[in-house]
Amino acid sequence: MATLTIEPTPQLSNDEILRYSRHLIMPEVAMEGQLKLKQAKVLCIGAGGLGTPLALYLAAAGVGTLGIVDFDVVDFTNLQRQVIHDTDDVGRPKLESARDTIHDINPNVEVIPYETHLTSENALDIIKDYDIVADGTDNFPTRYLVNDACVLLGKPNVYGSIFRFEGQASVFYAQKGPCYRCLYPEAPPPGLVPSCAEGGVLGVLPGIVGSIQALETIKLILGKGKPLIGRLLLFDALNLKFRELKLRKNPECPVCGPHPTVTELIDYEQFCGIRGEEYFPDTKVPEITAKELKQMMDEKKPFVLVDVREPHEYQICRIDGAKLIPLGDLPKRMHELNSADNLVVHCRMGARSARAVEFLMKSGFKKIHNLKGGVLAWAHDVDPSMPRY
């Protein structure tokens, strides 16, 4: 005769009761709600700017299982906003650093690391075992991938995004409202939307938006309050203003509509292209390395060096002798350049300058090269004393 296995009802230890006492005395949470948090499984996509407050506050609140997907290592440029990591963590995998910090905050939380890119091959397998997905990514291919996987699996997707002084948050849950594709059916053209690496972000902003994501996640677990389903919250940090947009389900949505055309995960890199600093034009532009440029300088070969970064970037560091013409000003200032001269164009990493070279080539410039790797390559290969950003 088969033996019936009865799963024991989870309980809180005396230490947990003390730890979560400020929750337990709230009737909206109480013992029942805290046990829901303990049983909950939340997957955080990213351990960066948004993933930091997400993981910290979900762990502190007592969410029992936190999965974290990330493949990056801690960099000095992360420390201005990603407070789950500290200076001693620079060079360590973000997953290791985040896991250690979470365990310091709450050793009762089980952290499941996924040190990998989230792809169309592994997304469904990773997401399927979680109750809620909290998306803290900063690129369009992963946002669409997370959205589609959540729709296909029937999971709520707690969304956040940040840029400079502005943030957005929502809950995309196709069973009860619109999904991300209802709001953004198509990704913007490659290169149109700059990344945080190119445009910057105020350090405190991801803390605010990520905390809102953590709040929405906890509300979903508790089944309390009014979640951001069907609503897009817009935050303006400079003027400290919140606005809300009502969202409706798109009956023509290709993934959550009544007649979906997206019934499995697709090639999102091809669908979205690459954005911001990572985007290079389709046209292969002629390139020159930092060491080759230094050799040209040493041999006193005649050429004009053009810097297409922004003026505030130029103040951080510069290559001696460079002429500053920001990329956006290039069409109206092109007359300042002579098509008979040898030109070398550079930016921070080489992407914006590649677009500049492509534009100038189409305008008739023939003797022109893009500095491969930009000013960062110059700092790495030629002048290590140059500040990097």
C-alpha positions as CSV (number, residue, x, y, z in Angstrom):
1,M,0.0,0.0,0.0
2,A,1.4,3.4,-1.0
3,T,2.3,5.8,1.7
4,L,0.8,9.2,1.4
5,T,3.4,11.9,1.9
6,I,2.1,15.1,3.5
7,E,4.2,18.2,3.1
8,P,4.6,19.9,6.5
9,T,3.1,23.3,6.9
10,P,6.0,25.8,7.0
11,Q,6.6,27.6,10.2
12,L,8.6,30.5,11.4
13,S,11.4,30.0,13.9
14,N,11.6,32.2,17.0
15,D,14.5,34.0,15.4
16,E,12.4,34.6,12.3
17,I,9.4,35.8,14.3
18,L,11.7,38.4,16.0
19,R,13.3,39.3,12.6
20,Y,10.0,39.9,10.9
21,S,8.1,41.3,13.9
22,R,7.3,44.6,12.3
23,H,5.6,42.7,9.5
24,L,3.8,40.3,11.9
25,I,2.1,43.1,13.8
26,M,0.6,44.5,10.6
27,P,-2.8,42.9,9.9
28,E,-2.1,43.1,6.1
29,V,0.9,40.8,6.5
30,A,0.7,39.0,9.8
31,M,1.8,35.3,10.2
32,E,-0.1,34.2,7.0
33,G,1.6,36.8,4.8
34,Q,5.0,36.2,6.2
35,L,4.7,32.5,5.5
36,K,3.7,33.4,1.9
37,L,6.9,35.4,1.6
38,K,8.9,32.5,3.0
39,Q,7.4,30.1,0.5
40,A,7.7,32.5,-2.4
41,K,10.2,32.0,-5.2
42,V,11.3,35.2,-7.1
43,L,13.7,35.4,-10.0
44,C,15.7,38.6,-10.3
45,I,17.1,39.2,-13.8
46,G,20.3,41.1,-13.2
47,A,22.4,41.9,-10.1
48,G,23.1,45.5,-11.2
49,G,21.5,48.9,-10.6
50,L,17.9,47.6,-10.4
51,G,18.8,44.2,-9.2
52,T,20.5,45.6,-6.1
53,P,17.5,47.1,-4.3
54,L,15.3,44.2,-5.6
55,A,17.5,41.5,-4.0
56,L,18.3,43.5,-0.9
57,Y,14.7,44.3,0.1
58,L,13.2,41.0,-1.0
59,A,15.8,39.2,1.1
60,A,15.3,41.5,4.1
61,A,11.5,41.0,3.7
62,G,11.9,37.2,4.0
63,V,11.3,36.0,0.5
64,G,12.4,32.4,0.9
65,T,14.0,31.7,-2.5
66,L,15.8,34.3,-4.7
67,G,17.1,33.2,-8.1
68,I,19.5,35.7,-9.7
69,V,20.6,35.7,-13.3
70,D,23.8,37.6,-14.1
71,F,27.1,36.9,-15.9
72,D,29.0,40.1,-15.2
73,V,31.8,41.0,-12.8
74,V,31.9,43.9,-10.4
75,D,33.5,47.0,-12.0
76,F,34.5,50.3,-10.3
77,T,31.9,52.1,-12.4
78,N,29.2,49.9,-10.8
79,L,29.9,51.1,-7.2
80,Q,28.2,54.5,-7.7
81,R,24.8,52.8,-7.7
82,Q,25.0,49.1,-7.2
83,V,25.3,49.1,-3.4
84,I,25.0,45.3,-3.0
85,H,28.7,45.3,-4.0
86,D,31.6,47.1,-2.4
87,T,35.1,48.1,-3.3
88,D,36.6,44.8,-2.2
89,D,34.3,43.0,-4.7
90,V,35.7,44.7,-7.8
91,G,36.7,41.9,-10.2
92,R,34.5,39.3,-8.5
93,P,31.5,37.8,-10.2
94,K,28.4,39.9,-9.3
95,L,26.6,36.7,-8.4
96,E,29.1,35.8,-5.7
97,S,29.1,39.3,-4.3
98,A,25.3,39.6,-4.3
99,R,25.0,36.1,-2.7
100,D,27.4,37.0,0.2
101,T,25.6,40.3,0.9
102,I,22.2,38.7,0.9
103,H,23.3,36.0,3.3
104,D,24.8,38.7,5.6
105,I,21.4,40.5,5.5
106,N,19.2,37.3,5.9
107,P,20.8,33.9,6.2
108,N,17.3,32.3,5.9
109,V,17.1,33.2,2.2
110,E,18.1,30.6,-0.4
111,V,20.0,32.2,-3.2
112,I,20.1,30.3,-6.5
113,P,22.7,31.7,-8.9
114,Y,22.5,31.5,-12.7
115,E,25.8,32.7,-14.1
116,T,24.7,32.9,-17.7
117,H,23.2,35.0,-20.4
118,L,19.4,34.6,-20.4
119,T,18.7,33.3,-23.9
120,S,15.8,31.9,-25.9
121,E,17.4,28.5,-25.2
122,N,17.4,28.6,-21.4
123,A,14.9,31.2,-20.4
124,L,11.8,28.9,-20.1
125,D,13.8,26.3,-18.1
126,I,15.1,29.0,-15.7
127,I,11.8,30.9,-15.2
128,K,9.4,28.0,-15.0
129,D,10.1,27.2,-11.3
130,Y,9.6,30.7,-10.0
131,D,6.4,32.5,-9.0
132,I,7.4,36.0,-10.1
133,V,10.0,37.4,-12.3
134,A,11.5,40.9,-11.5
135,D,13.3,42.3,-14.6
136,G,16.2,44.5,-13.8
137,T,17.9,44.4,-17.2
138,D,19.1,47.4,-19.3
139,N,18.8,46.1,-22.8
140,F,15.8,45.5,-25.2
141,P,16.6,42.0,-26.3
142,T,16.4,40.7,-22.7
143,R,13.3,42.8,-21.9
144,Y,11.4,41.2,-24.8
145,L,12.8,37.8,-24.0
146,V,11.6,38.1,-20.3
147,N,8.2,39.4,-21.4
148,D,7.6,36.6,-23.9
149,A,8.8,33.9,-21.6
150,C,6.6,35.2,-18.8
151,V,3.5,35.3,-21.1
152,L,4.1,31.8,-22.3
153,L,4.6,30.5,-18.7
154,G,1.8,32.6,-17.2
155,K,4.2,34.5,-14.8
156,P,3.9,38.1,-13.7
157,N,6.8,40.3,-14.8
158,V,7.7,43.2,-12.5
159,Y,9.3,45.7,-14.8
160,G,11.6,48.6,-14.2
161,S,13.9,50.8,-16.3
162,I,16.1,53.8,-15.7
163,F,18.0,56.4,-17.6
164,R,19.8,59.5,-16.4
165,F,17.1,61.1,-14.1
166,E,14.1,59.2,-15.3
167,G,12.6,55.8,-14.3
168,Q,9.6,53.6,-15.2
169,A,7.9,50.7,-13.4
170,S,5.0,48.5,-14.1
171,V,3.7,44.9,-13.7
172,F,3.1,43.1,-16.9
173,Y,0.9,40.1,-16.3
174,A,-0.9,38.8,-19.4
175,Q,-3.5,36.8,-17.4
176,K,-4.8,40.0,-15.8
177,G,-3.7,42.9,-18.1
178,P,-1.3,44.0,-20.8
179,C,2.2,42.7,-21.4
180,Y,5.4,44.6,-22.4
181,R,4.7,44.1,-26.1
182,C,1.2,45.7,-25.6
183,L,3.1,48.9,-24.7
184,Y,6.1,48.5,-27.0
185,P,5.1,46.2,-29.9
186,E,8.4,46.9,-31.7
187,A,11.9,47.7,-30.3
188,P,13.3,51.1,-31.2
189,P,15.8,51.3,-34.0
190,P,19.4,50.2,-33.0
191,G,21.4,53.1,-31.7
192,L,18.4,55.4,-31.1
193,V,18.2,54.8,-27.3
194,P,21.5,55.2,-25.6
195,S,22.6,52.9,-22.8
196,C,23.4,54.0,-19.3
197,A,27.1,53.5,-20.1
198,E,26.7,56.1,-22.8
199,G,24.1,58.4,-21.3
200,G,24.7,57.9,-17.6
201,V,22.3,57.4,-14.7
202,L,22.0,59.2,-11.3
203,G,23.3,56.8,-8.7
204,V,20.2,57.0,-6.4
205,L,17.7,56.5,-9.2
206,P,17.9,52.7,-9.6
207,G,17.6,52.5,-5.8
208,I,14.2,54.3,-6.0
209,V,12.9,52.4,-9.1
210,G,14.2,49.0,-7.9
211,S,12.6,49.5,-4.5
212,I,9.3,50.1,-6.3
213,Q,9.8,46.8,-8.1
214,A,10.5,45.1,-4.7
215,L,7.3,46.7,-3.3
216,E,5.2,45.4,-6.2
217,T,6.7,42.0,-5.9
218,I,5.9,41.8,-2.2
219,K,2.3,43.0,-2.9
220,L,1.8,40.3,-5.5
221,I,3.1,37.6,-3.0
222,L,0.8,38.9,-0.3
223,G,-2.2,39.4,-2.6
224,K,-2.7,42.9,-1.0
225,G,-3.2,46.3,-2.4
226,K,-3.5,47.4,-6.0
227,P,-0.5,46.3,-8.1
228,L,0.8,48.2,-11.2
229,I,-1.0,45.9,-13.6
230,G,-2.4,48.0,-16.4
231,R,-0.5,51.1,-15.2
232,L,2.9,52.5,-16.1
233,L,4.5,54.6,-13.4
234,L,6.8,57.4,-14.7
235,F,9.3,59.0,-12.3
236,D,11.1,62.3,-12.9
237,A,13.9,62.6,-10.3
238,L,15.0,66.1,-11.2
239,N,11.5,67.5,-10.4
240,L,10.5,64.8,-8.0
241,K,7.3,64.0,-9.9
242,F,5.4,60.8,-10.5
243,R,3.0,60.4,-13.4
244,E,0.8,57.4,-14.2
245,L,-0.3,56.2,-17.6
246,K,-3.2,53.7,-18.0
247,L,-2.3,50.8,-20.2
248,R,-4.7,48.6,-22.1
249,K,-4.3,45.1,-23.5
250,N,-3.5,45.3,-27.2
251,P,-5.9,43.0,-29.1
252,E,-3.3,42.8,-31.8
253,C,-0.5,41.9,-29.5
254,P,1.7,39.3,-31.2
255,V,2.3,37.4,-27.9
256,C,-0.6,37.9,-25.5
257,G,-3.4,38.7,-28.0
258,P,-6.2,36.3,-29.0
259,H,-4.3,35.3,-32.1
260,P,-0.6,35.3,-31.1
261,T,2.1,35.0,-33.8
262,V,4.8,34.6,-31.2
263,T,4.2,31.2,-29.7
264,E,7.8,30.4,-28.8
265,L,10.9,32.4,-28.0
266,I,12.6,34.0,-31.0
267,D,16.0,35.5,-31.9
268,Y,15.7,38.7,-29.8
269,E,19.1,40.1,-30.9
270,Q,17.9,40.1,-34.5
271,F,14.4,41.4,-33.4
272,C,15.8,44.3,-31.4
273,G,19.3,44.9,-32.8
274,I,21.9,46.3,-30.6
275,R,21.5,49.6,-28.9
276,G,23.6,52.5,-27.6
277,E,27.3,52.2,-27.2
278,E,27.3,48.6,-28.4
279,Y,25.7,49.5,-31.7
280,F,27.9,49.6,-34.8
281,P,26.6,50.5,-38.3
282,D,26.0,47.8,-40.9
283,T,28.7,49.4,-43.1
284,K,32.1,48.3,-42.1
285,V,34.1,51.4,-41.6
286,P,37.9,51.6,-41.8
287,E,39.6,51.4,-38.4
288,I,42.9,52.3,-36.8
289,T,44.1,51.0,-33.5
290,A,45.3,53.2,-30.6
291,K,48.9,52.0,-31.1
292,E,48.8,52.8,-34.8
293,L,47.4,56.3,-34.0
294,K,50.3,56.9,-31.5
295,Q,52.8,55.8,-34.2
296,M,51.2,58.3,-36.6
297,M,51.7,61.0,-33.9
298,D,55.3,60.0,-33.3
299,E,56.1,60.0,-37.0
300,K,54.4,63.4,-37.2
301,K,52.2,62.3,-40.1
302,P,49.6,65.0,-40.9
303,F,46.0,64.2,-39.8
304,V,43.1,65.7,-38.0
305,L,41.8,64.0,-34.8
306,V,38.0,64.5,-34.3
307,D,36.3,63.7,-31.0
308,V,32.6,63.1,-31.3
309,R,31.8,62.8,-27.6
310,E,29.8,65.3,-25.6
311,P,31.5,68.3,-24.0
312,H,31.1,66.9,-20.4
313,E,32.9,63.7,-21.5
314,Y,35.6,65.8,-23.1
315,Q,36.2,67.4,-19.6
316,I,36.8,64.0,-18.1
317,C,39.7,63.0,-20.4
318,R,40.9,63.8,-23.9
319,I,43.6,63.0,-26.4
320,D,45.8,66.0,-27.0
321,G,45.1,67.8,-30.2
322,A,41.6,66.4,-30.7
323,K,38.9,68.7,-32.2
324,L,35.6,68.3,-30.3
325,I,32.5,68.0,-32.6
326,P,29.7,66.1,-30.8
327,L,28.0,63.6,-32.9
328,G,24.7,65.4,-32.9
329,D,26.4,68.6,-34.2
330,L,28.4,66.9,-36.9
331,P,25.9,67.5,-39.8
332,K,25.9,71.3,-39.2
333,R,29.6,71.5,-38.4
334,M,30.9,69.2,-41.2
335,H,32.1,72.3,-43.0
336,E,34.8,72.7,-40.4
337,L,36.5,69.6,-41.7
338,N,38.4,69.3,-45.0
339,S,37.7,66.2,-47.1
340,A,41.3,66.4,-48.4
341,D,42.7,65.8,-44.9
342,N,43.4,62.5,-43.2
343,L,40.8,62.2,-40.5
344,V,40.8,59.9,-37.4
345,V,37.5,60.0,-35.5
346,H,37.0,58.7,-31.9
347,C,34.5,58.6,-29.1
348,R,34.5,56.6,-25.8
349,M,34.3,53.1,-27.1
350,G,34.2,53.4,-30.9
351,A,30.5,53.1,-31.7
352,R,29.4,56.7,-32.0
353,S,32.6,57.5,-34.0
354,A,31.8,54.6,-36.3
355,R,28.5,56.2,-37.0
356,A,30.3,59.5,-37.6
357,V,32.7,57.9,-40.0
358,E,29.9,56.2,-41.9
359,F,28.1,59.6,-42.2
360,L,31.2,61.4,-43.3
361,M,32.0,58.7,-45.9
362,K,28.6,59.1,-47.4
363,S,29.2,62.8,-47.5
364,G,32.3,62.4,-49.6
365,F,35.2,62.0,-47.1
366,K,37.6,59.3,-48.3
367,K,40.7,59.5,-46.1
368,I,39.1,58.7,-42.8
369,H,39.4,56.1,-40.0
370,N,37.6,55.2,-36.8
371,L,39.7,54.7,-33.7
372,K,38.9,51.2,-32.6
373,G,37.9,51.0,-29.0
374,G,37.8,54.8,-28.7
375,V,39.4,56.8,-25.9
376,L,39.2,53.7,-23.6
377,A,41.5,51.8,-25.9
378,W,43.9,54.8,-25.9
379,A,43.9,54.8,-22.1
380,H,44.6,51.0,-22.1
381,D,47.2,50.7,-24.8
382,V,48.9,54.1,-24.9
383,D,48.3,56.3,-21.9
384,P,47.5,54.3,-18.7
385,S,47.5,57.5,-16.7
386,M,44.4,58.8,-18.5
387,P,41.2,58.6,-16.5
388,R,38.6,56.0,-17.6
389,Y,34.9,56.3,-17.2
